[in-house]
Amino acid sequence: MNKIFRLSLANIRRHKKESLFLMLLIALCMMLLGGSLTAEQNIRKLFPAMMARTQAWENEISMPENEFDEQFLSYLEDDPRVTAFHVYHRITDDYMRYVTPDGKEQTFLVNFLTADEQKRAGLFEPQSTLSEAEIAAMEHPVYFSRCQKNSYHLKEGDPLTLKLGSQQFTFTVAGFFEAPWEVATRLVITDADYASLKPLLMSAAIIGFNTPEPNDADAIFEDFIQNCTETAGREPEQCYVERYIDKRGNFNTDMGFILKIIEIMAVVIILSVIVMIGSRIISDIGEQIVSIGVLEALGYRSMEISLSYAAEYFLVALAGCLAGTFGSVILYRVLIGIAEKLQGFAVSQIPGIGRLFLIFGIILLTVTLLAFRKARAVRKIPPVQAFRRGIENHHFGKSHFPLRNTKQNVHLRLALKGFADHAKQNVSLAIVVSITTIAVVLSFILSSYFGQGLNVLRSIAGHELSTVQIALMPGTDGPAFAEELASLPEIRKVLCSGSTAHFFVDVPEKHINAQADVFDDYSLTENIFPMNGRFPEHDNEIMLTKSMSAQTGRKTGDSIVLESNGVQKEYLITGLVTSLVNAETVYFTTEGYQRICPTYQPDILEIYAAEGVDLDTIHTLLDTRYGKQAANLGSGDSDAGSSYEERIRSRAAEVMSALMQQEGITQMEYSVQAGDTVISGNSSAIRIRYSSNLFDLMQTLMSTLINMISILTKLFMAIAAIVVSLILAILMESEIRRQRKDLGIMKSMGYTSRELMLQLSFRIMPPVCLAVVIGTALSVLLTKLFTGLIGVVSLNLPAILLVDVLILAFCFGCAYFNAGKIKKITVYELMTE
Amino acid sequence: MATVLRTEKLCKSFSNGGLQQHIIKNLDLEIRQEDFTVIMGASGSGKSTLLYALSGMDKPTLGKVWFGDAEISAYTNDQLAVFRRQNCGFVFQSIYLLESMTVFDNIMTGALVAQKNSPELIKKVESLLHKVGIAEEMWKKYPNQLSGGECQRVGIVRAVINEPKILFADEPTGSLNSASGADVLDIFTELHQKGQSIVMVTHDLKTALRGSRVLFLRDGAVTGDYEMPPYGTDDLTARRDHLQAFLDKMGW
C-alpha cells in the first residue's frame, strides 16, 4: 500500500498546480452540493417545524362572521376524519393601507386578532426587547407576526401606521410573535383596539381543524358546507378552505427557486470535473508511458499502477472534499440566513451531518472510481510498448492541415493542426465548456431576468398588474365606463375583468376550489403569459395555472369539468400559466365564464397609466372626475367641513362607506332632519367601489426574494467563470508539460513565446466555439425548465450573443494567460536535457 | 573574411546547489563568415554552452555577443527568437523533429516562421529533400517511421531552408551510425563549399576534419585555434595527422 501512495504522492508533487486546481474544483462541487442539499434538508423541515412550533391549525375554513353559526361546529365534531378543531375570530380588510416611514401608502393585507383569539389560533408567545413597563405604557401596542417582520423592516418601539379610507390608526410595535406564514400580516392588538376596529372591518370566523390525511381537507370542507347549507337553508357565502398542502406549497416556493438554481450549478460543475478528470488521466498515462513501462519492468503490477493513479485522485478529492466541507458549512449558513430572512423563522444552524458525509463519500467515491476505471487502461500497455512510448503515441495517420497549403498565417494553421491532432481532448474540452457555458448563459438569463428588480413580478405574477385596479359599484356598466376612462389622455388602456378573489369555480373531481380570472381578450393583457399553449379565445376554452395542472393531472389539450353554484361545464385547456400570486386560478374569457355563471358582468377595471403618468395622478384623476370611491367616502371631510350640514353629509358618507364595504350593500339613501332642514343624499353617483394595487403588495412581499435570486445568479456567473478558468488552467498546464519538447524545438526555430502562446490559445478555440454554440442553445432550452417556476423568461438574444462573445474572449484570455508558462521554457535547458 | 559573430568577455555560469559554476570565462572570440568552425574539447569544457550563447539560444551571464553590428546579448527572449528565425539554422544531436508532424510539415514549420508560403518555397523544400536523399514517398511520413540518419537529414533541410547566415550544429552525428553520420557530414561539407558559415560542436575527430577551423576549449576558455584548408582540397591522411597533432598538443 505504501508504495502505491508513494507513487501517487510523487505524481501529485510533479503536477502540483494541476492537482491544486483540480482540488479547488472538487472543493467547489462539495461546497455547492453539500451546502445546498443540507440547507434544503433543513429548509424542507421548516414548514412542519413552524406548524409544530406555532401549534397552528393545519387546515382552516374561513366564514364571514354573519354566515357563521356555532352549531355548524357539530358537523366537524361528528366527522371521523377530523382529529381536532377550534374556532377563532379575526377582523380583516382588503382596503387597509400601510403608511411607510417616508409617508407613502401601500396595500396592506391584515388580520387583526386579540391575544385570546390568537391563542385559539395557535400559540401566542410574544417576544420583545422592551420591558413590560414600556409595553404597558403604550397606548396602542401591537404584536407583529415575526414572519412578516423583514418585509416591513420594523423593530420594537416603531410606529405602525395604517389607513382605512379617511381614518388613520397608529399603533406601536410592542414585539413579535411566531405565527404561521400567510400572505396577510397577522397583528395581535388589545381587546379595546379590536373592539374599536371591529365595526369598521370585516369579521370572520375561522374554523381550524386537523386531519391525519391532508388530502381529506377538501372533502371535509365540502361536506361541511353542504351540512351548513342544509341547516341554514342556503349556502353560506364567501367561504373557503386553506389546506395544509396549500400553505406548505406557498411557504416553500420562494426557497425552491434558490435551491434549484444552486443544485443545477453544482451538478454542472461536477459534470465538468468528471469529464476533466477522465481526460486528464488519459493524457497523464500517455505522458508517463515510459515511466509506466519502467515501473512494470521493475515488477510493479498494472493493478498497482492503476491503484496509484486512483490513490492520487483519491488524495486530491479528499483534500478537495475536506476544503469543500468547510465551504459547504459557510454556504449552508448563507442559505439558511436567506431562508430565515425570507420566511421569518429560525432554522437549525447545524447542517445535517449525515447528508454532508453522504455527499462527501459520493464525491470521493465517484472521483476515485472514475480515476481507477480510466487508469485501468495501463494494463493494456506491456513494458516494451511503454518503452517505445506506446504504439498509440506514434503518428501514422493522416496529416491534418498540411502546411504546404498555408495561405496566410502559419500560427493559425499550426493552431488548427494542433486542434485536429487532439480529437479526444477536444471532445472533453467541448463537453466541459458546453456545460460551463450553460451555467454562464443560464445564470445570465436568470440574472438579467431578476435584475429587472421588482419589474420581474410583472412577468411571474400570473395576474394583471395594472397601474390601478378599480372595483365598480353594482349597476355600473363596466365596458362603457372602461371606454370612457380609456379616452382620457392620462390613461393608456383599460381592460374589463372580474377577478381578485371574488369569483370562484370548483374542480369537482379533485375538490379544488380555484379563483377565476376573466378577460375579454387576453392578447391585450400584459402580465399573463402562457408557458405553453395559447390564450383562451372561445367560450369553451380556459387556461390553468401550472399548479392546477399538476393537481388535476390535466395538460394543454385536455378537457376539464368545472362547477360554479351547481352549474357544471366542460372546458378545453388551451394553455398553462405560472402564477406566483394564486396557484389555483382558472383563466376564462367573458363568454366562457358566463357559461358557468350566467349572471356574470365585469365589475373590475384594470387601468394602465399612460407613459410618464404615475399612480397618484390616476388616483387624483379618478377622484376629481368621479368623486370619492365608496371605500373613501367621508375621507378628509370630517374636520374640513365648516358648516353643520357639511359635517352631517361627511358623517353620512362615512357610514355609507362602511356599510357598503362590510355588508355588501349596493345602494343607499339617507335623510337627516336637523331642525327645519332635511339633509338627504344617496350613493347613486358613486361608480367606484374601491381601488387597489396588487403590484404594491407584491413588491413588499417579494422584494427580498427577487434581490436574493438576482445576487445568487450573478454569483453563479462568477463561479462558472472560475470553473472555466480552472479547467483551462489545468488543460494548459498539462498541454505545455506534454508539449514542452515540441515548444522548445519551435522556440529554437525562431518562434517567439507570444506566437506559441497564441497558437496554443487558438488551438482550443474551435472546440470552445462549438461548445459555446451548443451550450447557449441548451441553456435557452433549459430556460424553459425554469418557466414552470418563474414564468415565461424573456430572452434578450443580442445580449446573449454578447455573453457568448465574452465567454469566447474569456476562454481565449484564460488560455493565453495560462500559456504564459511557455515563456519559462528555455531552448537551452531543453537541448541540454 | 568578414566576422559574422563576435564575443567580448563572454561569461556563462550556472548556479548548482547554491554554488556558481563558471562554464565560459571572459571569452573573446570571432567567428568568420563562410568558415566551417568546429568547436572541440573534453566533456564539460563548455562547448555546447558556447554554441548556444553564440546562437542566441541562451543569454550570457556577463559579456557581449555581437552579430555583425547588433549586440544580440542585449536582446529580449522574443527578439532573440526573431534573430534566430532570420539568421540561424540549427542541427541537433537528438535531431528534435516534431513527432506529430510529417517530414514535409517539419520543414515547413521552420520555413513559414521566417517567410511566406509560395510555390517557390515548396519547390525549394522538395529540391532540398531530394538533394539530401529523402525520397518523395517519405515526405508524408512521420519521424518515427524514419531511420535516425533520415531524420537528421530532414533536420538539416529544416535548418537550411531559410538560408541562414550561420548554421549551428551540436554533435550532428552523435546519435547516428557511421554510415549515416558520413552522409550527414557530406551534406555539411557541400553546404560549406557553397559558402554556408557553419559552427559545429563535436568531440569526434572524423567530424572535425570537415571543418576549416578548429577551436579547442578547455575550462571555458579557447586554448587552441587551428586553421585547415577546406575539406577535400588536401590529402585526407595528412589532414587527419595534423589535426591529431594539434589536438594532442591541446592535451585531448
Interface residues (C-beta under 8 A of the other chain):
Chain A: H394 H395 F396 S399 P402 L403 R404 T406 K407 V410 R413 L414 K417 D421 K741 D742 G744 I745 M746 K747 S748 M749 G750 Y751 T752 S753 R754 E755 K823 T826 V827 Y828 M831 T832
Chain B: S48 Y52 M57 D58 N77 D78 A81 V82 F83 R84 R85 Q86 C88 F90 F92 S94 Y96 L97 L98 E99 S100 M101 T102 F104 D105 M108 T109 G110 L112 V113 A114 N117 I122 V125 K140 Y142 N144 Q145 R158 D170
